[in-house]
Every structure is written in C-alpha cells, then in structure tokens.
Amino acid sequence: MIPHEFAIAGIYLPPLLIAAMAGVACAMASARVLNHYRLSKYFFYPPLVFVALACIYTVLIGTFVIRI
C-alpha cells in the first residue's frame, strides 16, 4: 500500500514532505550528538555534513518507513 497523501488536521501533505521533515529532525539529532562529543571538529565544513545527513536520512525514511 503506497500512501498518496497524509491528512494532518484536514491538510493533505505529500509523503516526501513527511519523509523530509523526519530526515531533517534525525539530522538535527545526529548533529547534536556529533557536537556534544566534539566529533564535528574533524569535518571541513560541518553545515555541509548536516545537509548530507538530512539527504541520507530522507532517502532512508522514504524508502524503508514511508515507502514512497
């Protein structure tokens, strides 16, 4: 069953938007963990790592959780 849209409070949202919001939330959590343990100092440009993590999490959530 492939979802065509999600209805949240009467507003229809596409599944890719839901996957993207969840991906950004997971990337924010990962960035906080990396900053807490001071591992982000090993990256050349940490904001680019955040964008890459958001893309990776969005694809993984869209593929395995929501099944876009």
C-alpha positions in Angstrom: 0.0 0.0 0.0 1.7 3.2 -1.2 0.3 6.3 0.5 -0.8 9.0 -1.8 -1.0 11.7 0.8 -1.2 12.1 4.6 -4.1 14.1 6.2 -3.0 16.0 9.2 -5.7 18.3 10.7 -7.5 18.4 7.4 -4.4 19.4 5.4 -3.2 16.9 2.8 0.6 16.6 2.8 2.7 14.6 0.3 4.7 11.6 1.7 8.0 13.1 0.5 7.4 16.2 2.7 6.8 14.0 5.7 10.0 12.0 4.9 11.9 15.2 4.5 10.7 16.6 7.8 11.6 13.4 9.6 15.0 13.3 7.8 15.8 16.9 9.0 14.8 16.0 12.5 17.0 13.0 12.5 19.9 15.0 11.1 19.4 17.6 13.8 19.6 14.9 16.4 22.8 13.4 14.8 24.4 16.9 14.6 23.7 17.5 18.3 25.3 14.1 19.2 28.3 15.0 17.0 28.7 18.4 18.6 28.2 17.0 22.1 31.1 14.6 21.7 33.1 17.2 19.7 33.4 15.0 16.6 32.3 17.8 14.3 35.7 19.4 14.5 37.0 16.6 12.2 34.8 17.8 9.4 36.0 20.5 7.0 32.5 22.2 6.7 30.0 20.9 9.3 26.9 22.6 7.7 27.5 20.6 4.6 27.7 17.4 6.7 24.3 18.4 8.1 22.8 18.7 4.6 24.3 15.4 3.6 22.9 13.7 6.7 19.5 15.2 6.0 19.5 13.9 2.5 20.6 10.4 3.6 18.0 10.2 6.3 15.3 11.4 4.0 16.1 8.8 1.4 16.3 6.0 4.1 13.0 7.1 5.7 11.3 7.5 2.4 12.5 4.1 1.2 12.0 1.9 4.2 9.5 3.6 6.5 7.0 5.5 4.3 7.7 3.6 1.1 7.5 6.5 -1.4 
